Amino acid sequence: MNIEESIAQGVQLPVMEAFYTIQGEGRFSGYPAYFIRLGGCDVGCVWCDVKESWDSGKWPIFSIETIVEEAMAYPGRLVVVTGGEPLMYDLGPLTALLKEKGFTTNIETSGAYPFSGDFDWVCFSPKKFKKPHPSIYAEADELKVVVFHQSDFSFAEEHALLVKTTCELRLQPEWSRAVKFTPAIVDFAKKYPKWKVSLQTHKFMDIP
């Protein structure tokens, strides 16, 4: 099996970085977590803070055994698979091995590709730049919409109609526009209490 085939089958994956830290946003904010950031993304968010992740060809390819072995070196057993856009890859083999080794599996995704993998928590953050794949709506446990423009409030409501009723709804100010939009997000959540406010607490605390 060549590298292209092994990536297609999800047994090897391009990894931009992997690190043990504190989850800074969303439902698991404050939890120690091991992040696996996969390389590759074609969503093209203008405000993306990891644009270097977009080109998958820049990053080394690792077997899922190596990826999981490195995660096991740390005491925490919460893993967050992120990117880039992680659903560009078949995440079934990776999550199966993580589960076998006792990890809780979370994903952060734009939902732009068909859903794959066995995840305990799915954070779905849709983007206007690439339409989500329909498979994400039944899987999402958390809908997190980044507010960069005033129109993102209506964008959030549109997606809230499509996720399951148990899905948690969060609005998060884009970091560079937090001063402008945080008051509006607070007012929106107070008016529509099904929504919660999410902040990038790791940036306030300067946690990588």
Disulfide bonds with the S-S distance in Angstrom:
none
